[in-house]
Amino acid sequence: MTLDDLCLFALDTSRPYGERVAKDLGVALCAHEEREFEDGEHKARPLENVRGKDVYVIQSLYGEPGMSVNDKLVRLLFFIGAVKDASAARVTAVCPYLAYARKDRRSKSRDPVSSRYVAQLFETLGTDRVLTLDVHNPAAYQNAFRIPAEHLEASGLFVAWFAARLQDEAVVVVSPDVGGVKRAEAFRQALARALGRPVASTFMEKSRSEGVVSGAAVVGEVGGRTAIIIDDLISTGTTLARAAAACKALGAKRVYAAVSHGVFVGAAGQVLADPALDKVLVTDAIPPFRLPPALLGSRVEVLASAPLFAEAIRRLHSGGSLVELLAGA
């Protein structure tokens, strides 16, 4: 199967990201129309023939000024419906950030399981596959869907960045809570292979109730080492700040954070300016538009995930392996 059979769309709010994916994939974005109506309704449709084609639609589902998470989700679903009605052979929703993925279980009586409801919406519109990056709970994400739910990981991007800069330093990988230990351990193993030497690990005690986070005990040795805190998402930054402060208090030489999705709400900009944190790495799945420009480059560095998505799309289109892609094959 050649790339001639592939159609790549990016809805308007994700067009800059889509253009980067298209460039790495070696194709042009397909033309589409998005039209607003005076009563607040809208429509979106492909302007190119998609009959019998393998279609990929890029829309990162984060909220921003003038376009809420729900607006973006509905627009994506309606566009997928229009493409399916136009007789596309297969449609893959490409969501670098997937909304509602964190609400994957009932934590209180009569709680919604929003991740499952979102999955049902995609399935009802005829979506054939979903592709995203580093959801909070990969098992819950994959179990929510009855269609293939592909999950990419940013750890390879972070490993490459640190391996080029920490050649002669003692390193410890820190999970900011017990729930992230598996993610941190996978990163630790990959970084140890890249550095060609052992990398230590530790985790923090943390509990959350009614949005209040408590617990600051570090289980493991961080003194005299460079600490790397691994997590899937930064929201207000309070969890990250607590972990960084605890590591510095125990004698860590430097503290980095590598986090896939920078939501950066509330006072996150002030939190990230704390001297306990030397640098924060995030991907471009969510642009850091909420942060003060002075933090970008100096305290926060954004790594490109578009090449990873481009290669994943190439492999999905041709029948290649995503497992081998994530393993560095």
C-alpha positions in Angstrom: 0.0 0.0 0.0 1.4 3.4 -1.0 1.0 6.8 0.5 -1.2 7.7 -2.5 -4.0 5.8 -0.7 -3.6 8.0 2.4 -5.6 11.1 3.2 -4.3 13.3 6.1 -6.6 16.0 7.5 -6.0 18.5 10.3 -8.9 20.5 11.7 -8.3 24.2 11.9 -7.2 24.4 15.6 -4.7 21.7 15.1 -3.5 22.7 11.6 0.0 23.8 12.7 0.6 20.4 14.3 -0.9 18.7 11.3 1.4 20.5 9.0 4.4 19.3 11.0 3.1 15.7 10.8 2.5 16.0 7.1 6.0 17.3 6.5 7.6 14.4 8.3 5.3 12.0 6.5 6.1 13.5 3.1 2.5 14.3 2.1 0.3 17.4 1.9 -2.6 18.0 4.1 -5.9 17.4 2.4 -8.3 20.3 2.0 -11.4 20.7 4.1 -13.9 23.3 5.0 -15.0 24.5 8.5 -17.9 26.9 8.5 -19.4 28.8 11.4 -23.1 29.8 11.6 -24.5 32.8 13.4 -26.4 30.7 15.9 -23.2 29.0 17.1 -23.6 25.9 15.0 -21.0 24.8 12.6 -20.2 22.3 9.9 -17.0 20.6 8.6 -16.5 18.6 5.4 -13.7 17.2 3.3 -13.1 19.0 0.0 -11.3 16.1 -1.6 -12.5 12.7 -2.7 -12.0 10.2 0.2 -13.9 7.2 -1.3 -11.9 4.0 -0.6 -9.1 6.0 1.1 -7.3 5.4 4.4 -8.1 8.7 6.3 -6.3 10.2 9.3 -7.9 13.2 11.1 -5.7 15.2 13.5 -7.3 17.1 16.3 -5.6 17.5 19.7 -8.4 17.7 22.3 -7.3 20.4 24.8 -9.2 23.6 25.7 -8.0 27.0 24.7 -9.4 30.5 24.5 -12.4 30.5 22.1 -12.5 26.7 21.7 -13.3 24.4 24.6 -12.5 20.7 24.8 -16.1 19.9 24.1 -16.1 22.2 21.0 -13.1 20.4 19.6 -14.5 16.9 20.4 -17.8 17.6 18.7 -16.1 19.1 15.6 -13.9 16.1 15.3 -16.8 13.6 15.7 -18.9 15.5 13.1 -16.0 15.6 10.6 -15.4 11.8 11.1 -19.1 11.3 10.4 -18.9 13.3 7.2 -15.8 11.4 6.0 -17.5 8.1 6.8 -20.6 9.2 4.8 -18.3 10.1 2.0 -17.3 6.4 1.8 -13.8 6.4 3.3 -12.4 2.9 3.7 -11.0 3.5 7.1 -10.9 6.6 9.4 -8.3 7.0 12.3 -8.8 9.8 14.8 -5.3 11.2 15.7 -5.5 12.9 19.0 -2.1 13.9 20.4 -3.9 14.8 23.6 -7.1 12.9 24.3 -9.7 14.7 26.5 -11.4 13.0 29.4 -8.9 10.1 29.5 -8.1 10.8 33.1 -11.7 10.0 34.2 -11.3 6.3 33.7 -13.0 4.9 36.9 -15.6 5.7 39.5 -13.9 7.3 42.5 -17.2 8.4 44.2 -20.8 7.1 44.2 -22.5 7.6 40.9 -19.4 9.0 39.3 -19.2 9.1 35.5 -16.6 7.0 33.6 -16.1 9.7 31.0 -13.3 8.0 29.1 -15.7 5.1 28.2 -18.4 7.6 27.1 -16.0 9.3 24.8 -15.0 5.9 23.4 -18.6 5.2 22.7 -19.0 8.5 20.8 -16.1 7.7 18.5 -17.4 4.2 17.9 -20.9 5.4 17.2 -19.7 7.7 14.4 -17.9 4.8 12.8 -14.3 5.6 13.7 -12.1 2.6 12.9 -9.1 3.5 15.1 -7.9 6.0 17.6 -4.2 7.1 18.0 -3.0 9.2 21.0 0.0 9.9 23.2 0.6 8.9 26.8 -2.8 8.7 28.4 -2.9 8.5 32.2 -3.9 4.8 32.3 -3.1 3.0 29.0 -4.9 -0.2 30.2 -8.1 1.7 31.0 -7.8 3.6 27.7 -7.5 0.4 25.6 -10.2 -1.3 27.5 -12.6 1.6 27.0 -12.6 1.1 23.2 -14.0 -1.8 21.2 -12.0 -0.5 18.2 -8.2 -0.5 18.0 -6.9 2.1 20.5 -3.2 2.8 19.7 -1.0 4.4 22.4 2.2 6.2 21.6 4.8 7.1 24.3 7.0 10.1 24.6 9.7 8.3 26.6 11.9 7.9 23.6 12.0 11.6 23.1 12.9 12.2 26.7 15.5 9.4 26.7 17.3 10.9 23.7 17.4 14.4 25.3 18.8 13.2 28.6 21.2 10.7 27.1 22.9 13.5 25.2 23.3 15.6 28.4 23.9 13.4 31.4 26.8 11.2 30.3 28.9 11.6 33.4 26.2 12.1 36.1 24.7 9.8 38.7 21.0 9.7 37.8 17.8 8.7 39.6 14.3 8.5 38.0 11.5 9.7 40.3 7.8 8.8 40.1 5.8 11.5 41.8 3.3 8.9 43.1 2.9 5.1 43.3 0.5 5.0 40.4 3.3 6.2 38.0 5.9 3.7 39.1 5.4 1.5 35.9 5.9 4.5 33.6 8.9 5.6 35.5 10.4 2.2 35.6 10.1 1.8 31.8 11.8 5.1 31.3 14.5 4.2 33.8 15.3 1.0 31.9 15.4 2.8 28.6 17.6 5.6 29.9 20.0 3.0 31.5 20.3 1.3 28.1 21.0 4.6 26.4 23.6 5.7 28.9 25.2 2.3 29.2 25.2 2.3 33.0 22.8 1.8 35.9 20.2 4.4 36.7 18.5 4.4 40.1 14.8 4.8 40.8 12.6 6.1 43.6 9.0 7.2 44.2 7.1 9.7 46.3 4.2 9.1 48.7 1.2 11.0 47.5 -2.5 11.1 48.2 -5.3 13.2 46.8 -8.8 13.9 48.2 -11.2 16.6 47.0 -8.4 18.0 44.8 -6.0 18.4 47.8 -2.7 16.7 47.4 -0.7 15.5 50.5 2.3 13.4 51.3 6.0 14.3 50.6 8.0 11.2 51.7 10.6 10.0 49.1 11.2 6.2 49.0 14.7 5.8 47.7 18.1 7.6 47.5 18.3 10.9 45.7 21.2 12.6 47.5 24.1 13.6 45.2 22.2 12.6 42.1 20.5 14.3 39.2 16.8 13.6 39.6 14.4 13.2 36.7 10.7 13.3 37.6 8.5 11.4 35.1 4.8 12.0 34.7 2.1 12.0 32.0 0.6 15.5 32.7 1.2 18.8 34.4 -2.0 20.7 35.4 -1.4 23.2 38.1 2.1 21.9 38.7 1.7 21.4 42.5 2.5 17.7 42.3 5.7 18.4 40.4 6.7 21.2 42.7 6.3 19.0 45.8 8.4 16.3 44.2 11.1 18.7 43.2 11.2 20.4 46.6 11.5 17.0 48.3 14.3 15.9 46.0 16.3 19.1 46.6 15.7 18.9 50.4 17.3 15.4 50.3 20.4 16.6 48.4 19.6 16.1 44.7 22.2 18.0 42.7 19.7 19.0 39.9 16.0 18.3 39.3 14.5 17.9 35.9 10.9 16.9 35.0 9.8 15.1 31.8 6.1 15.3 31.3 4.2 14.4 28.1 1.4 16.9 28.4 1.7 20.4 29.7 -1.8 21.7 30.4 -0.4 24.5 32.7 -3.6 25.8 34.3 -3.9 28.1 37.3 -0.7 29.3 38.8 1.4 26.7 36.9 3.7 29.5 35.5 4.7 30.6 39.0 5.1 27.0 40.2 7.5 26.2 37.3 9.6 29.3 38.1 10.5 27.7 41.5 14.3 27.3 41.7 13.9 23.7 42.9 13.2 22.8 39.3 16.1 23.2 36.9 14.1 22.4 33.7 10.8 20.9 32.5 10.5 19.0 29.3 7.1 18.7 27.6 5.9 17.6 24.2 4.0 19.8 21.7 0.9 17.7 21.9 -0.4 20.7 23.9 1.3 24.0 23.0 2.4 25.9 26.1 0.3 28.9 25.3 -0.7 29.5 29.0 2.9 29.9 30.2 4.8 33.3 30.4 7.1 33.5 27.3 10.1 34.1 29.6 9.8 30.5 30.8 10.0 28.9 27.4 13.5 27.9 26.5 15.0 28.8 29.8 12.9 26.7 32.2 10.6 24.8 29.9 11.6 23.1 26.7 9.1 21.7 24.2 10.0 18.5 22.3 8.5 17.7 18.9 6.2 14.7 18.9 5.0 15.2 15.2 7.8 12.9 13.8 6.6 10.1 16.2 3.0 10.5 15.0 4.1 10.7 11.3 6.0 7.4 11.7 3.1 5.8 13.5 0.7 6.8 10.7 3.1 5.4 8.1 3.2 2.1 9.9 -0.5 1.9 10.5 -1.1 2.7 6.8 1.4 0.1 5.6 0.6 -2.6 8.2 3.9 -2.0 10.2 4.4 -2.5 13.9 3.9 0.2 16.5 5.4 -2.1 19.1 8.7 -2.1 17.2 8.5 1.7 16.8 8.2 2.3 20.5 10.9 -0.2 21.2 13.2 1.8 19.0 13.3 -0.7 16.1 
